[in-house]
């Protein structure tokens, strides 16, 4: 049990990468707060996991909702050790001048401002507990090796990468580790948005052609990386941007 007695809060955990992370964390002994604005989906995942999990609804772009997620975690499980900032969104793959202001704002509110809100809510808990903690931000290869048509999404994930480095430095004296996992494109609910074309085998093949290992990322790939960054075996690892990308950024 690599996360025995740990308590984790995973955002965007009703599906995709977040669901995979929540389930693996629980299988490795953690108690998990399954957070998502899709409250029904969060309840489904928590029910599948069992008594080691609980659901909480909320929008990570809203400070009050994020505070409620942290408060609910501590109230239910007594502490907080790990936060996975997984919730994310994108604008559709299209020319940069066609992205509306509303689309731009939503991407930055969900992908970037959510980390600000989570830091505001979780850092005081980590400090009060006195044992440190771990943030894992789900970034993207888009912030390292961007694709055309996703300019503003790329920029939001680039911000996550820099924020990860800066948080790691500032919070190190509190033994609060901050790392990021950078997935390559995966078959999640946002796939058609990322591709900007219908999800067909032919269109998938065009994207897979840019990945040396020859496939998209899976929830299991991302969950395994997040498990390592959360466990005590990585206690001296902070400020790392870990590509899980089949060689895309090599």
Buried (B, 14 or more C-beta within 10 A) or exposed (E): EBBEEBBBBBBBBBBBBBBBBBBBBBBBBBBBBBBBBBBEBBBBBBEEBEEBBBBBBBBBBBBEBBBBBBBBBBEEBEBBBBBBBBBBBBBBBBEBEEBEEEBBEBBBBBBBBBBBBBBEBBBEBBBEBEEBBBBBBBBBBBBBBBBEBBBBBBBBBBBBBEBBBEBBEEBBEBBBBBBBBBBBBBBBEBBBBBBBBEEEEEBBEEBBEBBEEEEBBBBEBBBBBBBBBBBEEBEEBBBBBBBBBBEBEE
